[in-house]
Amino acid sequence: MASHKILVIDDSKVIQRMVREMLPAGNFDVLEAKDGEQGLKLIREAHPNLIMLDFLLPKVSGWEVFQQLQKISNAEGKMTPLVLMSGRKEEVAEKIAEPFEYFEFIEKPFDKKSLIDAIKSAMAKAKKWKPSGKAAAPAAAPKTSAPEAQGGASAAEIQALKQQIAKMQAEMNAMKKQMGQIVNLIKTKLK
């Protein structure tokens, strides 16, 4: 019989299967939820020993699930170990201030070693959590000056936008490269 229940909340069947296959056989009962709504229901009903949570989910987002987990943890007086997953760490860091003190983050795609390390780290971090403390507080909103209050952008906001543009450009370049590889593969197959 499995000694640990792991809940994987991810809309990707590939990620769900990957996690199941990477875990040592027989030690884990892997529960799966395809969206945040189903994930919250399983958290309340199954009381998993560990939660792996995708940040971008349908119905109820990973951010909303994270916030509900904070409320559940405070009510129960204990933190369920959490591994937050995303292909873009920046999206997580926009909502939750780093360093991630009470949960672990793993960037998709990941390998078996990274997954096992993240699980071990999440378990250790959850033990440090205290109900009276603020667990992973949201990032503080920047103070606005008079020009910003009148609709102008701050230097920090402009810098953040420039970083987003740079990220998007890098993603577009990667997609162009992949598209070129696909076109070359199709050309090769058509010969």
PyMOL commands that set and color helices and strands:
alter all, ss='L'
color gray80, all
select helices_A, chain A and resi 13-22+36-46+62-76+89-95+112-128+146-149+155-190
alter helices_A, ss='H'
color red, helices_A
select strands_A, chain A and resi 4-9+28-33+50-54+82-86+104-107
alter strands_A, ss='S'
color yellow, strands_A
deselect
rebuild
show_as cartoon
